[in-house]
Amino acid sequence: MPHFDANGGGNALIIASITGWKAGPKSSYAAAKAAEIHLAATLAQELGPRNIRVNVLSPGSVLFPGGGWAEFRDTEPDRFAAFAAGDFPRGRLVEIQEVADAACFVLSPRASGISGANICVDAAQDHPTAGRFFPASASDEPG
C-alpha cells in the first residue's frame, strides 16, 4: 500500500483461472481461484477511494512452448486435436501472447474504467479439463 499511496494510486492484477468460475477438476484449486476472483472485486471496492484499480485475469488452457498443453499436443496429437475441437469453438487453445495482451490492456490507462472485473481469456473454452493426466485408454477424448 505505501507504494500505491506514494504514486497516487495504481493497478493490481490477480491471475486466477477459468476454474474459479467453471466447474472443473481439483476442488481445492477451484476454490482458491474462485476466492481470487471474489478478492479482486472486494479489493476494487475497498481500494477504489485510494485511486487503486484491482482486476483479475482468468485464463483458460494456454498453449505455449514447453508447457503441458504443448507436450500433450506433441505426444498425443489425436487426443489433443479432439480436445481443441471439442472444447474450443474456434478449434484452438489460447496462446500466451493473448493472455499477455489482455494483462497489458487491463493494466493500462486505456482500461481506466475497468475495476473489480474478471477478465476471461479462454477462447470460450467449454470447461476446464485435466484430460492430459488420464491414460489414453481412460477415454477417447481428453477432459
Contacts in CASP RR format, 6 or more apart in sequence:
PFRMAT RR
TARGET T0000
AUTHOR 0000-0000-0000
METHOD contacts of the structure
MODEL  1
MPHFDANGGGNALIIASITGWKAGPKSSYAAAKAAEIHLAATLAQELGPR
NIRVNVLSPGSVLFPGGGWAEFRDTEPDRFAAFAAGDFPRGRLVEIQEVA
DAACFVLSPRASGISGANICVDAAQDHPTAGRFFPASASDEPG
1 50 0 8 1.000
4 10 0 8 1.000
4 47 0 8 1.000
4 50 0 8 1.000
4 52 0 8 1.000
5 50 0 8 1.000
8 50 0 8 1.000
8 51 0 8 1.000
9 50 0 8 1.000
9 51 0 8 1.000
9 52 0 8 1.000
10 51 0 8 1.000
10 52 0 8 1.000
10 53 0 8 1.000
11 52 0 8 1.000
11 53 0 8 1.000
11 54 0 8 1.000
11 55 0 8 1.000
11 106 0 8 1.000
11 107 0 8 1.000
12 40 0 8 1.000
12 43 0 8 1.000
12 47 0 8 1.000
12 52 0 8 1.000
12 53 0 8 1.000
12 54 0 8 1.000
12 55 0 8 1.000
13 54 0 8 1.000
13 55 0 8 1.000
13 56 0 8 1.000
13 57 0 8 1.000
13 103 0 8 1.000
13 106 0 8 1.000
13 107 0 8 1.000
14 36 0 8 1.000
14 37 0 8 1.000
14 39 0 8 1.000
14 40 0 8 1.000
14 54 0 8 1.000
14 55 0 8 1.000
14 56 0 8 1.000
14 57 0 8 1.000
15 36 0 8 1.000
15 56 0 8 1.000
15 57 0 8 1.000
15 59 0 8 1.000
16 33 0 8 1.000
16 34 0 8 1.000
16 36 0 8 1.000
16 37 0 8 1.000
16 40 0 8 1.000
16 56 0 8 1.000
16 57 0 8 1.000
16 58 0 8 1.000
16 118 0 8 1.000
17 29 0 8 1.000
17 33 0 8 1.000
17 58 0 8 1.000
17 59 0 8 1.000
17 60 0 8 1.000
17 128 0 8 1.000
18 58 0 8 1.000
18 59 0 8 1.000
18 60 0 8 1.000
18 120 0 8 1.000
18 122 0 8 1.000
18 125 0 8 1.000
18 128 0 8 1.000
19 25 0 8 1.000
19 26 0 8 1.000
19 29 0 8 1.000
19 30 0 8 1.000
19 33 0 8 1.000
19 128 0 8 1.000
20 30 0 8 1.000
20 33 0 8 1.000
20 34 0 8 1.000
20 36 0 8 1.000
20 37 0 8 1.000
20 58 0 8 1.000
21 34 0 8 1.000
21 37 0 8 1.000
21 58 0 8 1.000
21 118 0 8 1.000
22 125 0 8 1.000
22 127 0 8 1.000
22 128 0 8 1.000
23 30 0 8 1.000
23 127 0 8 1.000
23 128 0 8 1.000
24 30 0 8 1.000
24 127 0 8 1.000
24 128 0 8 1.000
24 129 0 8 1.000
24 130 0 8 1.000
25 128 0 8 1.000
25 129 0 8 1.000
25 130 0 8 1.000
26 130 0 8 1.000
30 128 0 8 1.000
33 58 0 8 1.000
36 56 0 8 1.000
37 56 0 8 1.000
37 58 0 8 1.000
37 118 0 8 1.000
39 56 0 8 1.000
40 54 0 8 1.000
40 55 0 8 1.000
40 56 0 8 1.000
40 116 0 8 1.000
40 117 0 8 1.000
40 118 0 8 1.000
41 56 0 8 1.000
41 116 0 8 1.000
41 117 0 8 1.000
41 118 0 8 1.000
43 52 0 8 1.000
43 54 0 8 1.000
43 116 0 8 1.000
44 53 0 8 1.000
44 54 0 8 1.000
44 55 0 8 1.000
44 115 0 8 1.000
44 116 0 8 1.000
44 117 0 8 1.000
45 116 0 8 1.000
47 53 0 8 1.000
47 54 0 8 1.000
48 115 0 8 1.000
53 111 0 8 1.000
53 112 0 8 1.000
53 113 0 8 1.000
53 114 0 8 1.000
53 115 0 8 1.000
53 116 0 8 1.000
54 115 0 8 1.000
54 116 0 8 1.000
55 106 0 8 1.000
55 111 0 8 1.000
55 114 0 8 1.000
55 115 0 8 1.000
55 116 0 8 1.000
55 117 0 8 1.000
55 118 0 8 1.000
55 119 0 8 1.000
56 116 0 8 1.000
56 117 0 8 1.000
56 118 0 8 1.000
56 119 0 8 1.000
57 99 0 8 1.000
57 102 0 8 1.000
57 103 0 8 1.000
57 106 0 8 1.000
57 119 0 8 1.000
57 121 0 8 1.000
58 118 0 8 1.000
58 119 0 8 1.000
58 120 0 8 1.000
58 121 0 8 1.000
58 122 0 8 1.000
59 94 0 8 1.000
59 99 0 8 1.000
59 120 0 8 1.000
59 121 0 8 1.000
59 122 0 8 1.000
60 93 0 8 1.000
60 94 0 8 1.000
60 120 0 8 1.000
60 121 0 8 1.000
60 122 0 8 1.000
60 123 0 8 1.000
60 125 0 8 1.000
60 128 0 8 1.000
61 69 0 8 1.000
61 87 0 8 1.000
61 93 0 8 1.000
61 94 0 8 1.000
61 122 0 8 1.000
61 125 0 8 1.000
61 128 0 8 1.000
61 129 0 8 1.000
62 69 0 8 1.000
62 93 0 8 1.000
62 94 0 8 1.000
62 95 0 8 1.000
62 96 0 8 1.000
62 99 0 8 1.000
63 69 0 8 1.000
63 70 0 8 1.000
63 73 0 8 1.000
63 92 0 8 1.000
63 93 0 8 1.000
63 94 0 8 1.000
63 95 0 8 1.000
63 96 0 8 1.000
64 70 0 8 1.000
64 95 0 8 1.000
64 96 0 8 1.000
68 132 0 8 1.000
69 80 0 8 1.000
69 93 0 8 1.000
69 132 0 8 1.000
71 132 0 8 1.000
72 79 0 8 1.000
72 80 0 8 1.000
72 83 0 8 1.000
72 132 0 8 1.000
72 142 0 8 1.000
73 80 0 8 1.000
76 132 0 8 1.000
76 136 0 8 1.000
79 132 0 8 1.000
79 136 0 8 1.000
79 141 0 8 1.000
79 142 0 8 1.000
80 142 0 8 1.000
82 140 0 8 1.000
82 141 0 8 1.000
82 142 0 8 1.000
83 129 0 8 1.000
83 131 0 8 1.000
83 141 0 8 1.000
83 142 0 8 1.000
83 143 0 8 1.000
84 91 0 8 1.000
84 92 0 8 1.000
84 93 0 8 1.000
85 91 0 8 1.000
86 126 0 8 1.000
86 141 0 8 1.000
87 125 0 8 1.000
87 126 0 8 1.000
87 127 0 8 1.000
87 129 0 8 1.000
87 143 0 8 1.000
88 123 0 8 1.000
88 124 0 8 1.000
88 125 0 8 1.000
88 126 0 8 1.000
89 123 0 8 1.000
89 124 0 8 1.000
90 123 0 8 1.000
90 124 0 8 1.000
91 123 0 8 1.000
92 123 0 8 1.000
93 123 0 8 1.000
93 125 0 8 1.000
94 121 0 8 1.000
94 122 0 8 1.000
94 123 0 8 1.000
94 125 0 8 1.000
98 121 0 8 1.000
99 121 0 8 1.000
102 119 0 8 1.000
102 121 0 8 1.000
105 111 0 8 1.000
106 114 0 8 1.000
106 117 0 8 1.000
106 119 0 8 1.000
127 143 0 8 1.000
129 142 0 8 1.000
129 143 0 8 1.000
130 143 0 8 1.000
131 139 0 8 1.000
131 142 0 8 1.000
131 143 0 8 1.000
132 142 0 8 1.000
134 142 0 8 1.000
134 143 0 8 1.000
END
